[in-house]
């Protein structure tokens, strides 16, 4: 059974920083793309940042220059460093990964971690 578990969310003042972590565990053969999504109340879930196994990254325009995604392939972890946070970044942040197990390749999701940015 594969699990993704996020951590690092919380309450922070505008202009502050948070670092989210996501750990993948279980019977994992390999992990392809890893992503961070977010969903604010009343909004659709949106892609924030993604990283390939080789380390190529992509970002939503709204977070470019402020957020940095990284991963540790040896530890099956992905991180999101969030700087210069604004109230518009308030959302539940979800980790997503394409994971290969003996059953094949499929998408997995974490349970989400709340990020709240106050003025």
Residue, then its C-alpha position, 0 to 999 in steps of 0.5 A: x500500500x502506497x501513502x503520501x503524507x504531507x507536513x509543514x503547513x500552518x499559519x503564517x503572516x504575510x511576507x513569511x515563509x513555510x516549507x512543505x514536505x511530502x513523504x512517499x512510503x510503501x511498496x514503491x518501485x520508482x516515482x516519476x513526476x511529483x507535484x504540489x497542488x492547492x485548493x482554496x475554498x470555492x476554487x478548483x484544485x490547481x497545480x502549483x509546482x511540479x518536478x520530474x525525476x530528473x529535476x526539471x521543474x515547472x511553476x504556476x505563474x502566480x508562484x514563480x520567483x517565490x516558491x521552489x520545488x525540490x525532491x530527494x529521490x533516495x528518500x522518496x520525498x518532495x518539498x515546497x519552499x514557499x517565500x513571500x507568502x500572501x493571503x492569496x496563497x491560503x489553501x489546502x496544499x496536496x502532494x501528488x506523485x506518479x508512482x510505479x508499484x508491482x501493479x503498474x504506474x498510477x497517481x497517488x494523492x496525500x491528504x492535504x495540509x492547510x496553509x493559512x496566510x494572515x495579513 
